[in-house]
Amino acid sequence: MTRVAVMSAGSWGTAFASLLAEAGSTVTMWARRQAVVDQINAGRNRDYLPDLELPDTVRATADPAEACAGAEIVVLAVPSQTLRANLAEWGDAIPADADVVSLMKGVELGTTLRMSEVIGQVAGVEQERIVVVSGPNLAKEIALHQPAASTVACVDLAAAERVAAACASRVFRPYTTHDVVGTEICGATKNVVGLAVGMAEGMGFGDNTKATIITRGLAETTRLGLALGAEPQTFLGLAGVGDLIATCMSPLSRNHSFGVMLGRGLTVAEATAEMKQTTEGVKSCESILSLAQHHGVDMPIVEQVVGVVRDGQAVTEVGPRLMARDLKSERH
């Protein structure tokens, strides 16, 4: 059996831990709160996925060193903007020969680093051991054992294949690639596009409007990814258009739901209080825009989301501003 540590006990971390255990691994989860540890050790994470009965081979601890001890795979599932602080606290507990899996979808504020870059910088993990898992993986559907697939990316395909083998099952199919950059850019940017689609829905707009935002959002994501050296086909795969569709259209998507609330007139603070869990696009939209501007990439939808979330601009002005853009500025 493969020994796996899952660092975090949120919805996706819990669902992925269950996937790994059902595929044959023994899993130790790390949770900061002892109450969550006790729930998991009793068979369910009632705070996040109360209907999921966890396999007997999943246990939890509040001690990060205990969770990581002897692990062949270490899965990181903390909120993206807390990754640096978490790794500074317990990154040295990660075994030197373990594959390190990122389930996180974000770009760090201030540095504009992707999550794999933060892992390498703070924890000293070589890029050949950092594996990114990204795709249309809504945690509640995974917990219900509904069929799904995902991209598993690493510059060393052998590492990607090890992680893929550890999570493959009758309901979860991984596809490997070496395009880490594209996979991460897709995962981070789709959250921002999901916010924009949610805003449109909250304002009462229909499928034409939402399809337009999704398609142009994919164009923006692709432009940024290609500028950073990603491969074009990644954006047409599970990490790209697959995850984008799920995030933009599903009521289970936190980013979509947050956007709907903004579209209905709630403030960012009010929507945040309603959501209770982290909505990655709200935090990462600003850093994604900064990254794009640094590389000379035009991302008008992301720019408008930043205007609403950071600058307090009216949601009702997003559509008119986008529609009034110079036609010569975007020809494809």
Buried (B, 14 or more C-beta within 10 A) or exposed (E): EBBBBBBBBBBBBBBBBBBBBBBBBBBBBBBEEEEBBEBBBEEBBBBBBEEBEBBEBBBBBBEBEBBBBEBBBBBBBBBBBBBBEBBEEBBEBBBEEBBBBBBBBBBBBEBBBBBBBBBBBBBEBEBEBBBBBBBBBBBBBBBEBEEBBBBBBBBBBEBBBBBBBBBBBEBBBBBBBBBBBBBBBBBBBBBBBBBBBBBBBBBEBEEEBBEBBBEBBBBBBBBBBBBBEBBEEBBEBBBBBBBBBBBBBBEBBBBBBBBBBBBBEBEBEEBBEEBEEBBBBBBBBBBBBBBBBEEEBBBBBBBBBBBBBEEEBEBEEBBEEBEEEEEEEEEE
